[in-house]
């Protein structure tokens, strides 16, 4: 009689499915298709005011269906960009299980540079309640404490005070200004950087009690296992 091997687990197939970054009622985790559909509905209800555009690619413009489909197609595309040399990982932000937005981290040659960029969005109705700061702190905890990053970067258009405020509150330093094309016009984007020393020196008010689950398989997937 031939023994049948045990079926592969979800984590063995795709380690990110087991990753959780948790602090009190807030959690970051890789979205499955069910969660992505909920996030697509949330984005379709609005991510910013009509007279704003915080993104280089204006994916939030269009009908609700167009916006929702943009979320889905972009997220599906990201799944093929998860290699040790080049990764773009976006994690769903959930509060008590309810999707609020997405928090991403992006890097090329991270094993060498130990540097990653962060980016995010929140549904309009979940903004201005402190979630933006907490979700940034969670992804930074994952980068610095989980992945052994040495530097995290971020950027925001000059007319996006919310993102800029979060970066400065946490302790990022100004790292120059880049002129970018947006909606057919030039606009300045402020660059920010946070090194390990500044992360370690953050005030107690920004030191959340954070738990990371399922990290080791992700380290292996990203070529970072010891």
C-alpha positions in Angstrom: 0.0 0.0 0.0 1.4 3.4 -1.0 1.3 6.1 1.6 -0.4 9.3 0.4 1.5 12.4 1.4 -0.3 14.9 3.5 -1.7 17.7 1.5 0.2 21.0 1.5 -1.1 23.6 4.0 -2.0 27.1 2.9 1.1 28.5 4.6 3.4 25.9 2.9 2.0 27.0 -0.5 1.9 30.8 0.2 3.5 31.8 3.5 1.9 35.2 3.6 -1.4 33.6 4.3 -0.3 33.0 7.8 1.2 36.4 8.6 -0.5 38.5 11.3 0.6 41.7 12.9 -1.7 42.5 15.8 -2.0 45.2 18.4 -5.2 45.3 20.5 -8.1 45.6 18.1 -6.0 46.4 15.0 -4.5 43.7 12.7 -2.6 43.6 9.5 -2.9 40.4 7.4 -2.6 39.4 3.8 -6.0 39.7 2.2 -7.7 36.7 0.6 -10.2 37.3 -2.2 -13.1 37.6 0.2 -11.3 40.4 2.1 -10.2 42.0 -1.1 -13.8 42.2 -2.3 -14.8 43.9 0.9 -11.9 46.3 0.5 -12.9 47.0 -3.1 -16.4 47.9 -1.8 -14.9 50.2 0.8 -12.7 52.0 -1.8 -15.7 52.4 -4.0 -17.3 54.4 -1.2 -14.4 56.9 -1.2 -10.8 57.2 -0.1 -10.4 60.9 -0.3 -12.4 64.1 -1.1 -13.3 64.8 -4.7 -10.9 67.8 -4.9 -7.9 65.7 -3.7 -5.6 63.2 -5.4 -3.0 61.6 -3.0 -1.9 59.0 -5.5 0.4 59.2 -8.6 -1.8 56.7 -10.4 -5.4 58.1 -10.0 -7.0 54.7 -9.3 -9.7 56.3 -7.1 -11.2 58.1 -10.1 -14.2 56.6 -12.0 -17.4 55.0 -11.2 -17.7 52.9 -8.0 -17.5 49.7 -10.1 -14.4 51.0 -11.9 -12.7 51.9 -8.6 -13.6 48.5 -7.0 -12.3 46.6 -10.0 -9.0 48.6 -9.9 -8.5 47.4 -6.4 -9.0 43.8 -7.4 -6.9 43.8 -10.5 -4.0 45.6 -8.8 -4.0 43.2 -5.8 -4.1 40.2 -8.0 -1.1 41.6 -9.9 0.9 42.0 -6.7 0.8 38.3 -6.0 3.4 37.6 -8.7 5.7 40.3 -7.3 6.8 38.5 -4.1 10.3 37.4 -4.6 13.5 37.9 -2.5 14.8 40.4 -5.1 11.6 42.5 -5.5 8.5 42.5 -3.3 5.4 44.6 -3.0 3.3 43.3 -0.1 0.0 44.9 0.8 -1.7 43.9 4.0 -5.4 44.4 4.9 -6.0 46.7 7.9 -8.7 45.2 10.1 -10.3 46.5 13.3 -12.2 43.8 15.1 -12.3 42.0 11.8 -13.7 44.9 9.8 -11.5 45.9 6.8 -10.5 49.6 7.0 -7.9 49.9 4.3 -4.5 48.6 3.1 -1.0 49.1 4.4 1.8 48.2 2.0 5.6 47.7 2.1 7.8 47.6 -1.0 11.4 46.8 -1.6 14.0 45.8 -4.1 17.2 44.0 -3.1 16.1 44.2 0.5 18.6 41.6 1.6 21.3 44.1 0.6 19.8 47.5 1.3 17.6 46.6 4.3 15.4 49.5 3.1 11.7 49.4 2.3 9.1 52.0 1.3 5.6 52.1 2.9 2.3 53.3 1.5 -1.3 53.0 2.4 -4.9 54.0 2.1 -7.9 54.1 4.4 -11.6 54.3 3.6 -12.7 57.9 4.0 -15.1 57.0 6.8 -12.3 55.5 8.9 -9.9 58.5 8.6 -9.0 61.1 11.3 -9.4 58.6 14.2 -5.8 57.7 14.8 -5.8 54.5 12.7 -3.3 55.9 10.2 -0.6 56.3 12.8 -1.3 52.9 14.3 -1.2 51.0 11.0 2.1 52.7 10.1 3.5 51.7 13.5 2.4 48.1 12.8 4.1 47.9 9.4 7.2 49.6 10.8 7.3 47.0 13.7 7.1 44.3 11.1 9.9 45.8 9.0 12.3 46.7 11.9 11.5 44.0 14.4 10.4 41.2 12.1 12.5 41.7 8.9 15.5 43.4 10.4 15.2 46.6 8.3 17.7 49.4 8.8 15.7 52.1 7.1 12.1 52.8 6.1 11.0 55.5 3.6 7.8 57.2 2.8 6.6 60.1 0.6 3.5 62.3 0.3 2.5 65.1 -2.0 2.8 68.6 -0.5 -1.0 68.8 -0.4 -1.4 65.6 1.6 -0.9 66.8 5.2 -2.4 63.7 6.8 0.4 61.4 5.6 3.0 64.0 6.2 1.8 64.4 9.8 2.0 60.7 10.5 5.6 60.5 9.2 6.7 63.5 11.3 4.9 62.3 14.4 6.7 59.0 14.3 10.1 60.6 13.8 11.0 60.4 10.1 13.4 63.0 8.9 12.9 65.1 5.8 14.8 63.5 2.9 14.3 65.9 0.0 11.6 66.9 -2.5 10.8 65.1 -5.8 8.9 66.8 -8.6 6.3 64.4 -10.0 3.7 64.5 -12.8 0.2 64.2 -11.5 -3.0 64.8 -13.5 -1.0 66.4 -16.2 0.7 68.9 -13.9 3.9 69.1 -11.9 3.6 68.6 -8.1 6.2 68.3 -5.4 6.4 65.2 -3.3 8.1 65.3 0.1 10.4 62.4 0.9 10.9 61.0 4.4 13.3 58.5 6.0 13.3 56.7 9.3 16.4 54.8 10.3 16.8 52.1 13.0 18.2 54.6 15.5 15.2 56.9 15.2 12.8 54.0 15.4 14.4 52.8 18.6 14.3 56.4 20.1 10.6 56.9 19.5 8.6 58.0 22.5 6.7 55.6 24.7 3.4 56.9 23.3 4.4 55.3 20.0 5.5 52.0 21.4 2.5 49.7 20.8 2.2 46.2 22.2 2.6 44.3 18.9 2.5 40.5 18.2 3.7 39.0 14.9 2.4 35.6 14.0 3.6 33.4 11.1 6.8 35.2 10.5 9.3 32.4 10.0 7.7 31.0 6.7 7.6 34.6 5.4 11.3 35.1 6.1 12.0 32.0 4.1 9.7 33.2 1.2 11.6 36.5 1.1 15.0 34.9 1.3 15.6 36.4 4.8 15.7 33.2 6.9 18.9 32.9 9.0 
